[in-house]
Amino acid sequence: MSKTNFYDLSFDQLKFFLVEKIGVERKQSKMRAEQLFSGVYKKGLTNFSDLTTVTKDLRKELDNHLSLDLPRIVKTVIADDKCIKWLLELNDENKNLIEVVLIPSKSSHYTVCVSVQVGCAMSKNSACIHCATGTQALVKNLSANEMVMQIMIAKRYLNDFGDQRLTNRIVLMGSGESCTNLSNVQQFIKILLESPGLAFGKKSITLSTIGIPDKIKEFSDSVGTRLALSLHSADSEKRDKIIPINKKYPLKEVIESCKYYTDKIGEKVFIEYTLMAGINDSPEDARQLIKVMSQFPSKLNLIFMNTWPGCDIKPVSEEKTNQFAKIVKDAGFIVTVRRSGGRSEKSLCGCGQLRTSSVPKNKTL
């Protein structure tokens, strides 16, 4: 009998499952679901036999019907700045590989950078020129459980259970384009937010996208966590070359969807802008960026270009980066200059550096 993956289920779905599949009395389903969510997500339960708050018979039924298995850790890379990247082998039929990154902060807390796809939906004729993931064809969308399990890998590594909350931020900025896997991303975020379990706040979760207007609006209506737009150029013709999908989803429409988000959610959009030498780093580029940012509440994350094997794009000097940042800052915007953790070509943990060897097995994908 095949088991249902526990990490796929929202709290309400777990209540229903306990009644319909396990035989728990309906009036007890909420209590039992709370015991399970708390045991797995807050106490680090790895085996239902350890759930001593329920009967042995129920423990046996839970074990027969639900799986708590996590992906196998194939490789661990620890960068000089203590960022950790795990190469994980999924429990799917083809044993696909994904990467997840754990990023420490100065406050002794951690951010988990989650992948949403094996490969990237933007790879075919649409790959962003500065991103290693774009060189890998889309293999598959990750399910909600395959995203939740990335969080659990990090929490188990840190022994982050109880009241300490070491993992306090989640960014969907690993491999893949979140908006092309939105239904699974929505389920993943729903599970993250639920108070009996992981209980993350909406402001601690950031979805990153290159900008798919209708999906940004759907995300605003249904989820409404923080939003990061990978802009990388405010000149539409230049953006066509950096992010070719801009030809399909013009910048004007992307801007309108960002306005929709800020009106609906009341939060600023994080503008992600990777500086690439001789491509998008001039004072005129900065002035064009200001024109876009002026159209909706926003703040700027200015990102150093992270190189990777086969990439010939060069990063921008510290001096020129600071000059670019000053132009935007002097226009009244909040600017953060971000140096991605683990960004060396030795560790390849930084933004735009994730890539695995998995290849599509299904030609219809």
Helices and strands as residue ranges (DSSP letters): E 4-5, G 6-8, H 11-17, I 18-22, G 26-28, H 29-37, I 38-42, G 48-50, H 56-65, E 66-67, E 72-78, E 84-89, E 97-104, E 110-113, E 117-118, H 123-126, G 133-135, E 140-141, H 144-158, E 167-172, G 178-181, H 182-193, G 202-204, E 205-209, H 213-222, E 226-230, H 236-242, G 244-247, H 251-265, E 269-275, H 283-293, E 298-304, H 318-330, E 335-338
